[in-house]
Protein backbone atom coordinates (compact mmCIF):
# COMPACT_ATOMS: atom_id res chain seq x y z
CA UNK A 1 0.00 0.00 0.00
CA UNK A 2 1.42 3.37 -1.01
CA UNK A 3 1.75 6.03 1.66
CA UNK A 4 -1.67 7.66 1.95
CA UNK A 5 -1.94 11.43 2.14
CA UNK A 6 -5.04 12.96 3.67
CA UNK A 7 -5.49 16.52 2.48
CA UNK A 8 -8.48 18.82 2.32
CA UNK A 9 -7.42 21.62 -0.02
CA UNK A 10 -5.02 20.88 -2.88
CA UNK A 11 -3.54 23.00 -5.65
CA UNK A 12 -0.98 22.72 -8.47
CA UNK A 13 1.85 23.19 -5.93
CA UNK A 14 0.74 20.29 -3.71
CA UNK A 15 3.49 17.62 -3.73
CA UNK A 16 2.20 14.38 -5.25
CA UNK A 17 1.76 11.37 -2.98
CA UNK A 18 3.25 9.28 -5.76
CA UNK A 19 4.25 9.54 -9.41
CA UNK A 20 3.32 6.82 -11.89
CA UNK A 21 4.00 5.94 -15.50
CA UNK A 22 0.92 5.74 -17.74
CA UNK A 23 -0.70 2.34 -17.20
CA UNK A 24 1.25 1.57 -14.03
CA UNK A 25 -1.00 0.11 -11.28
CA UNK A 26 -1.05 1.89 -7.93
CA UNK A 27 -2.83 1.62 -4.61
CA UNK A 28 -4.11 4.29 -2.25
CA UNK A 29 -6.12 4.36 0.92
CA UNK A 30 -9.01 6.83 0.64
CA UNK A 31 -10.50 7.97 3.92
CA UNK A 32 -14.23 8.45 4.36
CA UNK A 33 -16.00 11.78 4.70
CA UNK A 34 -16.73 11.17 8.40
CA UNK A 35 -13.41 9.50 9.26
CA UNK A 36 -12.19 12.59 11.13
CA UNK A 37 -15.58 13.60 12.57
CA UNK A 38 -16.09 12.34 16.14
CA UNK A 39 -19.58 13.86 16.49
CA UNK A 40 -21.90 14.55 13.55
CA UNK A 41 -23.43 17.43 15.51
CA UNK A 42 -20.15 19.32 15.11
CA UNK A 43 -20.40 19.41 11.31
CA UNK A 44 -21.60 22.82 10.07
CA UNK A 45 -24.09 23.08 7.21
CA UNK A 46 -22.26 21.98 4.04
CA UNK A 47 -21.61 24.49 1.25
CA UNK A 48 -21.88 27.47 3.59
CA UNK A 49 -19.06 29.71 4.86
CA UNK A 50 -19.37 28.02 8.26
CA UNK A 51 -18.17 24.76 6.69
CA UNK A 52 -15.12 26.23 4.95
CA UNK A 53 -12.01 24.53 6.31
CA UNK A 54 -13.99 21.89 8.20
CA UNK A 55 -12.29 18.47 7.93
CA UNK A 56 -14.69 16.68 5.61
CA UNK A 57 -14.05 14.41 2.59
CA UNK A 58 -10.27 13.93 2.90
CA UNK A 59 -8.40 13.83 -0.40
CA UNK A 60 -6.08 10.93 -1.32
CA UNK A 61 -3.19 11.79 -3.62
CA UNK A 62 -2.55 13.62 -5.78
CA UNK A 63 -1.03 11.17 -8.24
CA UNK A 64 1.28 12.68 -10.85
CA UNK A 65 1.31 11.02 -14.29
CA UNK A 66 4.63 11.15 -16.12
CA UNK A 67 4.36 12.87 -19.48
CA UNK A 68 0.90 14.36 -18.93
CA UNK A 69 0.55 17.92 -20.25
CA UNK A 70 -2.34 20.34 -20.77
CA UNK A 71 -4.25 19.32 -23.87
CA UNK A 72 -3.87 15.61 -23.11
CA UNK A 73 -6.48 13.34 -21.53
CA UNK A 74 -6.19 10.72 -18.81
CA UNK A 75 -8.36 7.67 -18.36
CA UNK A 76 -8.62 6.65 -14.71
CA UNK A 77 -9.37 2.95 -14.43
CA UNK A 78 -10.88 1.84 -11.11
CA UNK A 79 -9.60 -1.74 -10.86
CA UNK A 80 -10.69 -2.50 -7.29
CA UNK A 81 -12.44 -0.52 -4.57
CA UNK A 82 -12.66 -2.26 -1.22
CA UNK A 83 -14.50 -0.61 1.71
CA UNK A 84 -12.78 -0.84 5.07
CA UNK A 85 -13.96 -0.38 8.63
CA UNK A 86 -17.53 0.63 9.37
CA UNK A 87 -19.93 2.71 7.31
CA UNK A 88 -21.77 5.76 8.61
CA UNK A 89 -24.79 7.52 7.14
CA UNK A 90 -26.16 10.76 8.47
CA UNK A 91 -28.46 13.70 8.29
CA UNK A 92 -26.33 16.84 8.41
CA UNK A 93 -27.43 20.13 9.83
CA UNK A 94 -29.86 22.00 7.56
CA UNK A 95 -28.93 19.92 4.53
CA UNK A 96 -30.56 17.66 1.95
CA UNK A 97 -33.71 17.78 -0.15
CA UNK A 98 -36.00 18.01 2.90
CA UNK A 99 -33.76 20.33 4.90
CA UNK A 100 -36.75 22.19 6.33
CA UNK A 101 -38.16 18.95 7.75
CA UNK A 102 -34.94 17.34 8.98
CA UNK A 103 -32.88 20.13 10.48
CA UNK A 104 -31.08 18.34 13.29
CA UNK A 105 -28.01 16.14 12.76
CA UNK A 106 -28.40 12.41 13.23
CA UNK A 107 -26.03 9.53 12.39
CA UNK A 108 -26.42 5.77 12.04
CA UNK A 109 -23.66 3.19 12.03
CA UNK A 110 -23.82 0.70 9.18
CA UNK A 111 -21.55 -2.35 9.58
CA UNK A 112 -20.15 -3.95 6.43
CA UNK A 113 -20.31 -7.74 6.28
CA UNK A 114 -20.67 -10.57 3.75
CA UNK A 115 -21.13 -8.33 0.73
CA UNK A 116 -23.78 -6.21 2.42
CA UNK A 117 -24.23 -2.94 4.24
CA UNK A 118 -26.30 -3.38 7.38
CA UNK A 119 -28.31 -0.17 7.56
CA UNK A 120 -28.67 0.78 11.23
CA UNK A 121 -27.08 -2.61 11.96
CA UNK A 122 -30.15 -4.58 10.96
CA UNK A 123 -31.35 -4.01 7.34
CA UNK A 124 -29.11 -5.67 4.69
CA UNK A 125 -28.45 -3.63 1.56
CA UNK A 126 -26.24 -4.63 -1.39
CA UNK A 127 -22.67 -3.45 -1.07
CA UNK A 128 -21.93 -1.19 -4.06
CA UNK A 129 -18.68 0.73 -3.44
CA UNK A 130 -18.05 3.89 -5.43
CA UNK A 131 -16.01 7.08 -5.33
CA UNK A 132 -17.76 10.44 -5.07
CA UNK A 133 -14.64 12.27 -6.26
CA UNK A 134 -12.23 11.42 -9.07
CA UNK A 135 -10.50 14.46 -10.52
CA UNK A 136 -7.58 16.04 -12.26
CA UNK A 137 -6.21 19.24 -10.75
CA UNK A 138 -7.83 22.48 -11.87
CA UNK A 139 -5.36 25.36 -12.32
CA UNK A 140 -7.07 27.37 -9.59
CA UNK A 141 -6.76 24.54 -7.04
CA UNK A 142 -9.45 22.45 -5.40
CA UNK A 143 -11.26 22.00 -2.13
CA UNK A 144 -14.02 19.50 -1.30
CA UNK A 145 -17.49 20.14 -2.75
CA UNK A 146 -16.29 21.71 -6.01
CA UNK A 147 -17.16 20.07 -9.34
CA UNK A 148 -16.61 20.96 -12.95
CA UNK A 149 -14.93 19.93 -16.22
CA UNK A 150 -11.97 18.48 -14.26
CA UNK A 151 -14.26 16.16 -12.28
CA UNK A 152 -14.31 16.83 -8.55
CA UNK A 153 -17.16 16.04 -6.19
CA UNK A 154 -19.63 14.67 -8.75
CA UNK A 155 -21.16 11.86 -6.64
CA UNK A 156 -21.98 9.64 -9.63
CA UNK A 157 -22.52 6.16 -8.23
CA UNK A 158 -21.29 4.40 -11.39
CA UNK A 159 -17.70 5.46 -10.63
CA UNK A 160 -17.00 1.99 -9.28
CA UNK A 161 -14.74 -0.99 -9.89
CA UNK A 162 -14.62 -1.66 -13.63
CA UNK A 163 -15.30 1.93 -14.62
CA UNK A 164 -13.05 4.16 -16.74
CA UNK A 165 -13.24 7.90 -16.10
CA UNK A 166 -11.98 10.19 -18.89
CA UNK A 167 -10.69 13.56 -17.65
CA UNK A 168 -8.83 16.53 -19.15
CA UNK A 169 -5.25 17.29 -18.18
CA UNK A 170 -5.15 20.93 -17.11
CA UNK A 171 -1.68 21.21 -15.54
CA UNK A 172 1.61 19.34 -16.06
CA UNK A 173 1.46 15.88 -14.46
CA UNK A 174 -2.36 15.97 -14.29
CA UNK A 175 -2.27 15.51 -10.47
CA UNK A 176 -5.15 13.05 -10.19
CA UNK A 177 -6.84 12.73 -6.81
CA UNK A 178 -9.61 10.75 -5.14
CA UNK A 179 -12.06 11.28 -2.28
CA UNK A 180 -15.45 10.51 -0.79
CA UNK A 181 -15.81 6.71 -0.98
CA UNK A 182 -19.20 5.15 -0.29
CA UNK A 183 -20.18 1.58 0.51
CA UNK A 184 -23.58 2.33 -1.04
CA UNK A 185 -25.32 5.43 -2.37
CA UNK A 186 -28.28 6.37 -4.52
CA UNK A 187 -28.60 8.74 -7.43
CA UNK A 188 -29.93 12.01 -6.03
CA UNK A 189 -28.76 11.32 -2.46
CA UNK A 190 -31.85 12.99 -1.01
CA UNK A 191 -30.54 13.23 2.58
CA UNK A 192 -27.14 14.41 1.36
CA UNK A 193 -25.09 11.36 2.37
CA UNK A 194 -24.69 7.73 1.40
CA UNK A 195 -23.02 5.07 3.51
CA UNK A 196 -19.73 6.92 3.97
CA UNK A 197 -16.68 4.75 4.55
CA UNK A 198 -12.97 4.48 3.97
CA UNK A 199 -11.74 2.31 1.10
CA UNK A 200 -8.66 0.79 -0.51
CA UNK A 201 -8.31 1.80 -4.15
CA UNK A 202 -6.35 -0.09 -6.77
CA UNK A 203 -6.23 1.72 -10.08
CA UNK A 204 -4.19 2.83 -13.04
CA UNK A 205 -4.13 5.92 -15.19
CA UNK A 206 -3.78 5.80 -18.96
CA UNK A 207 -2.54 8.80 -20.92
CA UNK A 208 -3.81 9.90 -24.32
CA UNK A 209 -1.54 12.54 -25.82
CA UNK A 210 -3.05 15.45 -27.70
CA UNK A 211 -6.63 14.35 -27.13
CA UNK A 212 -8.69 17.22 -25.75
CA UNK A 213 -11.49 16.25 -23.35
CA UNK A 214 -13.80 19.02 -22.23
CA UNK A 215 -15.59 17.19 -19.40
CA UNK A 216 -15.69 13.88 -17.51
CA UNK A 217 -16.92 10.82 -19.39
CA UNK A 218 -17.57 7.49 -17.66
CA UNK A 219 -17.35 4.14 -19.42
CA UNK A 220 -18.96 1.32 -17.43
CA UNK A 221 -21.29 -1.65 -17.88
CA UNK A 222 -21.63 -1.22 -21.64
CA UNK A 223 -22.46 2.50 -21.46
CA UNK A 224 -20.87 5.86 -22.08
CA UNK A 225 -21.96 8.48 -19.55
CA UNK A 226 -21.60 12.20 -20.26
CA UNK A 227 -21.48 14.52 -17.24
CA UNK A 228 -23.01 17.97 -17.05
CA UNK A 229 -22.78 20.76 -14.48
CA UNK A 230 -24.78 23.81 -13.48
CA UNK A 231 -26.11 25.89 -10.61
CA UNK A 232 -29.46 24.06 -10.84
CA UNK A 233 -30.60 20.62 -11.97
CA UNK A 234 -32.12 22.22 -15.05
CA UNK A 235 -28.87 23.92 -16.07
CA UNK A 236 -26.83 20.81 -15.36
CA UNK A 237 -29.27 18.76 -17.44
CA UNK A 238 -29.02 21.16 -20.37
CA UNK A 239 -25.22 21.10 -20.12
CA UNK A 240 -25.12 17.28 -20.14
CA UNK A 241 -27.67 17.03 -22.96
CA UNK A 242 -25.80 19.50 -25.18
CA UNK A 243 -22.50 17.72 -24.55
CA UNK A 244 -24.08 14.32 -25.19
CA UNK A 245 -25.52 15.51 -28.52
CA UNK A 246 -22.07 16.74 -29.54
CA UNK A 247 -20.51 13.45 -28.42
CA UNK A 248 -22.96 11.37 -30.46
CA UNK A 249 -22.42 13.54 -33.54
CA UNK A 250 -18.65 13.15 -33.22
CA UNK A 251 -18.85 9.38 -32.65
CA UNK A 252 -21.43 8.45 -35.27
CA UNK A 253 -21.73 11.08 -37.99
CA UNK A 254 -25.41 11.66 -37.22
CA UNK A 255 -26.54 15.26 -37.54
CA UNK A 256 -27.44 17.21 -34.40
CA UNK A 257 -31.20 16.79 -34.89
CA UNK A 258 -30.87 13.02 -35.24
CA UNK A 259 -28.55 12.81 -32.23
CA UNK A 260 -30.92 14.90 -30.11
CA UNK A 261 -33.91 12.72 -30.98
CA UNK A 262 -31.95 9.50 -30.52
CA UNK A 263 -30.86 10.55 -27.03
CA UNK A 264 -34.46 11.37 -26.15
CA UNK A 265 -35.21 7.69 -26.78
CA UNK A 266 -32.17 5.88 -25.37
CA UNK A 267 -30.43 8.40 -23.08
CA UNK A 268 -31.06 7.92 -19.36
CA UNK A 269 -30.67 11.00 -17.15
CA UNK A 270 -29.36 10.57 -13.61
CA UNK A 271 -28.98 13.28 -11.00
CA UNK A 272 -25.95 12.35 -8.94
CA UNK A 273 -25.55 15.08 -6.38
CA UNK A 274 -27.74 16.26 -3.54
CA UNK A 275 -28.64 19.99 -3.51
CA UNK A 276 -25.46 22.09 -3.64
CA UNK A 277 -24.01 25.16 -5.39
CA UNK A 278 -22.89 23.11 -8.43
CA UNK A 279 -25.14 20.23 -9.43
CA UNK A 280 -23.77 17.28 -11.41
CA UNK A 281 -25.84 14.98 -13.62
CA UNK A 282 -25.02 12.35 -16.23
CA UNK A 283 -26.67 11.19 -19.43
CA UNK A 284 -26.20 7.46 -19.91
CA UNK A 285 -25.88 6.21 -23.51
CA UNK A 286 -25.80 2.50 -24.44
CA UNK A 287 -22.52 1.82 -26.22
CA UNK A 288 -24.28 -0.72 -28.48
CA UNK A 289 -26.52 2.06 -29.83
CA UNK A 290 -23.47 4.19 -30.62
CA UNK A 291 -21.88 1.29 -32.49
CA UNK A 292 -25.08 0.66 -34.46
CA UNK A 293 -25.45 4.34 -35.35
CA UNK A 294 -21.84 4.53 -36.48
CA UNK A 295 -22.21 1.57 -38.84
CA UNK A 296 -25.66 2.53 -40.19
LINQUIVEN-V495816 format. One record per residue. N is the residue number from 1. RES is the residue in three letters. PSI is psi in whole degrees, -180 to 180 (999 if undefined). Layout:
[[N/RES/PSI] [N/RES/PSI]]
This chain:
[[1/UNK/126] [2/UNK/156] [3/UNK/122] [4/UNK/142] [5/UNK/131] [6/UNK/106] [7/UNK/166] [8/UNK/-41] [9/UNK/133] [10/UNK/159] [11/UNK/176] [12/UNK/-18] [13/UNK/-3] [14/UNK/125] [15/UNK/135] [16/UNK/146] [17/UNK/-32] [18/UNK/160] [19/UNK/133] [20/UNK/154] [21/UNK/152] [22/UNK/130] [23/UNK/-4] [24/UNK/125] [25/UNK/149] [26/UNK/165] [27/UNK/144] [28/UNK/151] [29/UNK/128] [30/UNK/117] [31/UNK/150] [32/UNK/162] [33/UNK/-31] [34/UNK/11] [35/UNK/-30] [36/UNK/23] [37/UNK/102] [38/UNK/-28] [39/UNK/118] [40/UNK/-23] [41/UNK/-14] [42/UNK/-6] [43/UNK/121] [44/UNK/169] [45/UNK/122] [46/UNK/152] [47/UNK/27] [48/UNK/162] [49/UNK/-30] [50/UNK/-25] [51/UNK/-8] [52/UNK/128] [53/UNK/-6] [54/UNK/137] [55/UNK/93] [56/UNK/145] [57/UNK/68] [58/UNK/147] [59/UNK/131] [60/UNK/132] [61/UNK/-152] [62/UNK/162] [63/UNK/118] [64/UNK/140] [65/UNK/118] [66/UNK/131] [67/UNK/-7] [68/UNK/132] [69/UNK/156] [70/UNK/138] [71/UNK/-13] [72/UNK/176] [73/UNK/149] [74/UNK/151] [75/UNK/112] [76/UNK/115] [77/UNK/121] [78/UNK/102] [79/UNK/-45] [80/UNK/145] [81/UNK/110] [82/UNK/111] [83/UNK/148] [84/UNK/156] [85/UNK/-143] [86/UNK/145] [87/UNK/153] [88/UNK/133] [89/UNK/155] [90/UNK/158] [91/UNK/123] [92/UNK/161] [93/UNK/122] [94/UNK/51] [95/UNK/152] [96/UNK/176] [97/UNK/-39] [98/UNK/48] [99/UNK/-29] [100/UNK/-19] [101/UNK/-26] [102/UNK/80] [103/UNK/-27] [104/UNK/139] [105/UNK/146] [106/UNK/135] [107/UNK/149] [108/UNK/136] [109/UNK/139] [110/UNK/92] [111/UNK/152] [112/UNK/123] [113/UNK/137] [114/UNK/43] [115/UNK/15] [116/UNK/157] [117/UNK/129] [118/UNK/95] [119/UNK/125] [120/UNK/21] [121/UNK/5] [122/UNK/-16] [123/UNK/112] [124/UNK/131] [125/UNK/149] [126/UNK/136] [127/UNK/125] [128/UNK/77] [129/UNK/141] [130/UNK/169] [131/UNK/125] [132/UNK/-27] [133/UNK/120] [134/UNK/129] [135/UNK/150] [136/UNK/167] [137/UNK/122] [138/UNK/149] [139/UNK/-29] [140/UNK/1] [141/UNK/174] [142/UNK/145] [143/UNK/156] [144/UNK/143] [145/UNK/-15] [146/UNK/153] [147/UNK/152] [148/UNK/-160] [149/UNK/-25] [150/UNK/-13] [151/UNK/-115] [152/UNK/-152] [153/UNK/78] [154/UNK/-23] [155/UNK/49] [156/UNK/115] [157/UNK/-13] [158/UNK/1] [159/UNK/85] [160/UNK/180] [161/UNK/132] [162/UNK/-10] [163/UNK/157] [164/UNK/121] [165/UNK/116] [166/UNK/130] [167/UNK/150] [168/UNK/148] [169/UNK/122] [170/UNK/-17] [171/UNK/160] [172/UNK/135] [173/UNK/-11] [174/UNK/-44] [175/UNK/74] [176/UNK/137] [177/UNK/166] [178/UNK/149] [179/UNK/170] [180/UNK/56] [181/UNK/149] [182/UNK/144] [183/UNK/-27] [184/UNK/148] [185/UNK/157] [186/UNK/160] [187/UNK/136] [188/UNK/-34] [189/UNK/63] [190/UNK/-32] [191/UNK/-9] [192/UNK/-10] [193/UNK/154] [194/UNK/-153] [195/UNK/98] [196/UNK/139] [197/UNK/168] [198/UNK/162] [199/UNK/152] [200/UNK/127] [201/UNK/130] [202/UNK/125] [203/UNK/-179] [204/UNK/160] [205/UNK/119] [206/UNK/153] [207/UNK/130] [208/UNK/109] [209/UNK/138] [210/UNK/26] [211/UNK/98] [212/UNK/137] [213/UNK/126] [214/UNK/-11] [215/UNK/166] [216/UNK/139] [217/UNK/140] [218/UNK/129] [219/UNK/124] [220/UNK/143] [221/UNK/43] [222/UNK/23] [223/UNK/160] [224/UNK/130] [225/UNK/123] [226/UNK/125] [227/UNK/147] [228/UNK/156] [229/UNK/152] [230/UNK/167] [231/UNK/-18] [232/UNK/167] [233/UNK/-40] [234/UNK/-44] [235/UNK/-39] [236/UNK/-38] [237/UNK/-45] [238/UNK/-40] [239/UNK/-46] [240/UNK/-42] [241/UNK/-45] [242/UNK/-45] [243/UNK/-38] [244/UNK/-40] [245/UNK/-48] [246/UNK/-38] [247/UNK/-46] [248/UNK/-42] [249/UNK/-46] [250/UNK/-35] [251/UNK/-30] [252/UNK/-24] [253/UNK/0] [254/UNK/154] [255/UNK/170] [256/UNK/-37] [257/UNK/-45] [258/UNK/-43] [259/UNK/-42] [260/UNK/-47] [261/UNK/-40] [262/UNK/-44] [263/UNK/-26] [264/UNK/-17] [265/UNK/-42] [266/UNK/-15] [267/UNK/129] [268/UNK/123] [269/UNK/134] [270/UNK/130] [271/UNK/116] [272/UNK/-53] [273/UNK/155] [274/UNK/170] [275/UNK/129] [276/UNK/172] [277/UNK/-33] [278/UNK/114] [279/UNK/148] [280/UNK/131] [281/UNK/169] [282/UNK/145] [283/UNK/121] [284/UNK/124] [285/UNK/126] [286/UNK/128] [287/UNK/-31] [288/UNK/-35] [289/UNK/-41] [290/UNK/-42] [291/UNK/-42] [292/UNK/-41] [293/UNK/-35] [294/UNK/-35] [295/UNK/-6] [296/UNK/999]]
